[in-house]
């Protein structure tokens, strides 16, 4: 469905560094999501990307950039090297954006991948599931385009009736939830 809509696939390992899984996405190193009850840590260190990227992420955490105050703490490279089973596929989006060639814009990317959360198992929670996501890099893209992509995706999945509701997700703004019938 995503390729039919003009998206290119993003791929990556299920084991990621905390740098890509958290730091590059501006999740503070003392954020509760990084605790053992939420994340599966692997007992090894990962290599970090290019020093220029690491430096920018460190600066954004410690001092902020583009008007942000950052988290105002001393960012730890050691914490960033910790290996985790990825908790979302957004780490693939971060890696794709970091390596993006400006000459290839506009561009659209998607991923479908297994993710892991250290959840208490019940009828609606498992410790692994599949997530899909997409990113559009285009100076002319707007919120209506996002809703259009989501509606088209649902229709291609066989759901003709789609409704969007404003919602809160801590890592996206604005945020919506979609209902399909």
Secondary structure, DSSP 8 states (H G I E B T S, - for coil): -TTTTT-EE----SEEEHHHHTGGGT--TT-GGGSTTT--EEEEE-----HHHHHHHHHHHHT-STT-----S---HHHHTEEEE-S-THHHHHHHHHT--GGG-SEEEEEEEEEE-----BTTB-SEEEEEEEEEE-TT--HHHHHHHHHHHHHHTT---EEEEEEEETTEEEEEEEEE-
